[in-house]
């Protein structure tokens, strides 16, 4: 039976993101990191990063300071 390893990919992706969200103290920090390292969000340039993308990535991390008050954050 074919196994894409998707579960392993999701575990690895989450493990990579946890330190990012733990290190950020605000949505502004999360945004600044995304502009500097856009590939974290699957982007080729930080100019493409917007609040909606950050909100999507904050799913599951809403309790972290990086995602607190995300609804009022304006890049």
GROMACS elastic network, one bead per residue, 0.5 to 0.9 nm:
[ bonds ]
;  ai    aj funct       b0    kb
    3     6     6  0.77425   500
    4     7     6  0.82372   500
    4     8     6  0.88969   500
    5     8     6  0.52754   500
    5     9     6  0.63489   500
    5    10     6  0.88261   500
    6    10     6  0.61940   500
    6    11     6  0.86136   500
    7    10     6  0.51602   500
    7    11     6  0.62454   500
    7    12     6  0.86483   500
    8    11     6  0.51111   500
    8    12     6  0.61491   500
    8    13     6  0.85351   500
    9    12     6  0.51274   500
    9    13     6  0.60349   500
    9    14     6  0.85639   500
   10    13     6  0.50210   500
   10    14     6  0.60726   500
   10    15     6  0.84602   500
   11    14     6  0.52124   500
   11    15     6  0.60895   500
   11    16     6  0.86162   500
   12    15     6  0.50424   500
   12    16     6  0.61926   500
   12    17     6  0.87195   500
   13    16     6  0.51294   500
   13    17     6  0.62945   500
   13    18     6  0.87656   500
   14    17     6  0.50810   500
   14    18     6  0.60710   500
   15    18     6  0.54552   500
   15    19     6  0.75424   500
   16    19     6  0.65858   500
   16    20     6  0.73861   500
   17    20     6  0.51349   500
   17    21     6  0.63811   500
   17    22     6  0.86124   500
   17    40     6  0.84766   500
   18    21     6  0.53972   500
   18    22     6  0.60990   500
   18    23     6  0.86424   500
   18    61     6  0.86512   500
   19    23     6  0.59930   500
   19    24     6  0.87040   500
   20    23     6  0.53275   500
   20    24     6  0.65349   500
   20    30     6  0.79129   500
   20    33     6  0.86152   500
   20    66     6  0.87942   500
   21    24     6  0.54152   500
   21    25     6  0.82610   500
   21    30     6  0.73492   500
   21    58     6  0.85213   500
   21    61     6  0.73735   500
   21    64     6  0.67684   500
   21    65     6  0.78257   500
   21    66     6  0.57590   500
   21    67     6  0.80638   500
   22    25     6  0.77774   500
   22    64     6  0.69533   500
   22    65     6  0.78384   500
   22    66     6  0.74591   500
   23    29     6  0.86229   500
   23    30     6  0.87936   500
   23    65     6  0.89702   500
   23    66     6  0.80276   500
   24    27     6  0.74926   500
   24    28     6  0.83436   500
   24    29     6  0.53111   500
   24    30     6  0.58074   500
   24    33     6  0.85846   500
   24    64     6  0.83689   500
   24    65     6  0.67176   500
   24    66     6  0.50285   500
   24    67     6  0.88010   500
   25    28     6  0.80619   500
   25    29     6  0.62327   500
   25    30     6  0.79434   500
   25    64     6  0.81326   500
   25    65     6  0.50586   500
   25    66     6  0.52842   500
   25    67     6  0.87004   500
   26    29     6  0.52453   500
   26    30     6  0.65531   500
   26    31     6  0.87448   500
   26    64     6  0.84780   500
   26    65     6  0.51857   500
   26    67     6  0.65800   500
   26    68     6  0.68033   500
   26    69     6  0.84528   500
   26    70     6  0.87102   500
   27    31     6  0.60819   500
   27    32     6  0.85357   500
   27    54     6  0.82329   500
   27    65     6  0.73819   500
   27    67     6  0.55089   500
   27    68     6  0.69127   500
   27    69     6  0.75899   500
   27    70     6  0.62604   500
   27    73     6  0.67311   500
   27    75     6  0.89085   500
   28    31     6  0.50351   500
   28    32     6  0.60604   500
   28    33     6  0.85612   500
   28    66     6  0.77520   500
   28    73     6  0.76612   500
   28    74     6  0.85702   500
   28    75     6  0.73908   500
   29    32     6  0.50686   500
   29    33     6  0.61495   500
   29    34     6  0.85627   500
   29    66     6  0.69260   500
   30    33     6  0.52399   500
   30    34     6  0.62686   500
   30    35     6  0.87854   500
   30    54     6  0.78085   500
   30    66     6  0.59001   500
   30    67     6  0.80364   500
   31    34     6  0.50051   500
   31    35     6  0.62133   500
   31    36     6  0.86335   500
   31    49     6  0.76765   500
   31    50     6  0.81516   500
   31    51     6  0.81715   500
   31    54     6  0.73361   500
   31    75     6  0.71510   500
   32    35     6  0.51339   500
   32    36     6  0.62273   500
   32    37     6  0.84947   500
   32    46     6  0.88573   500
   33    36     6  0.51022   500
   33    37     6  0.58423   500
   33    38     6  0.77310   500
   33    40     6  0.88255   500
   34    39     6  0.78073   500
   34    40     6  0.67937   500
   34    41     6  0.68922   500
   34    43     6  0.88846   500
   34    46     6  0.62471   500
   34    49     6  0.69672   500
   34    54     6  0.87206   500
   35    38     6  0.54463   500
   35    45     6  0.72789   500
   35    47     6  0.68260   500
   35    48     6  0.84360   500
   35    49     6  0.67895   500
   36    45     6  0.86163   500
   36    46     6  0.64773   500
   37    40     6  0.60593   500
   37    41     6  0.81390   500
   37    43     6  0.87301   500
   37    45     6  0.81915   500
   37    46     6  0.70952   500
   38    41     6  0.55884   500
   38    42     6  0.65927   500
   38    43     6  0.50563   500
   38    44     6  0.60896   500
   38    45     6  0.55922   500
   38    47     6  0.85369   500
   38    48     6  0.83265   500
   38    49     6  0.74676   500
   39    44     6  0.60148   500
   39    45     6  0.76524   500
   39    46     6  0.84395   500
   40    43     6  0.72969   500
   41    44     6  0.88159   500
   41    49     6  0.81403   500
   41    53     6  0.79479   500
   41    54     6  0.85114   500
   41    57     6  0.79875   500
   43    46     6  0.69805   500
   43    47     6  0.89289   500
   43    48     6  0.69035   500
   43    49     6  0.75498   500
   44    47     6  0.87197   500
   44    48     6  0.79023   500
   45    48     6  0.59409   500
   45    49     6  0.77591   500
   46    49     6  0.53861   500
   46    50     6  0.88872   500
   47    50     6  0.81223   500
   49    52     6  0.83142   500
   49    53     6  0.64523   500
   49    54     6  0.76635   500
   49    75     6  0.86929   500
   50    53     6  0.54906   500
   50    54     6  0.66228   500
   50    55     6  0.88938   500
   50    74     6  0.85036   500
   50    75     6  0.67381   500
   51    54     6  0.51079   500
   51    55     6  0.61724   500
   51    56     6  0.87081   500
   51    70     6  0.78936   500
   51    71     6  0.84756   500
   51    73     6  0.70887   500
   51    74     6  0.66180   500
   51    75     6  0.64817   500
   52    55     6  0.50191   500
   52    56     6  0.62831   500
   52    57     6  0.87654   500
   53    56     6  0.51549   500
   53    57     6  0.64006   500
   53    58     6  0.86800   500
   54    57     6  0.51023   500
   54    58     6  0.60865   500
   54    59     6  0.89324   500
   54    67     6  0.82830   500
   54    70     6  0.81424   500
   55    59     6  0.67443   500
   55    62     6  0.89739   500
   55    67     6  0.76788   500
   55    70     6  0.67245   500
   55    71     6  0.79907   500
   56    59     6  0.56322   500
   57    60     6  0.80619   500
   57    61     6  0.79455   500
   58    62     6  0.57922   500
   58    64     6  0.87016   500
   58    66     6  0.80638   500
   58    67     6  0.58710   500
   58    70     6  0.84698   500
   59    62     6  0.63021   500
   59    67     6  0.88144   500
   60    63     6  0.79836   500
   61    64     6  0.55641   500
   61    65     6  0.87600   500
   61    66     6  0.79800   500
   61    67     6  0.65406   500
   61    68     6  0.89539   500
   62    65     6  0.79720   500
   62    66     6  0.79795   500
   62    67     6  0.51879   500
   62    68     6  0.62932   500
   62    69     6  0.88880   500
   62    70     6  0.84770   500
   63    66     6  0.83218   500
   63    67     6  0.68372   500
   63    68     6  0.65979   500
   64    67     6  0.55837   500
   64    68     6  0.63306   500
   65    68     6  0.50457   500
   65    69     6  0.85324   500
   66    69     6  0.87526   500
   66    70     6  0.81968   500
   67    70     6  0.53160   500
   67    71     6  0.88943   500
   68    71     6  0.83113   500
   69    72     6  0.56328   500
   69    73     6  0.65767   500
   70    73     6  0.50277   500
   70    74     6  0.84501   500
   71    74     6  0.84558   500
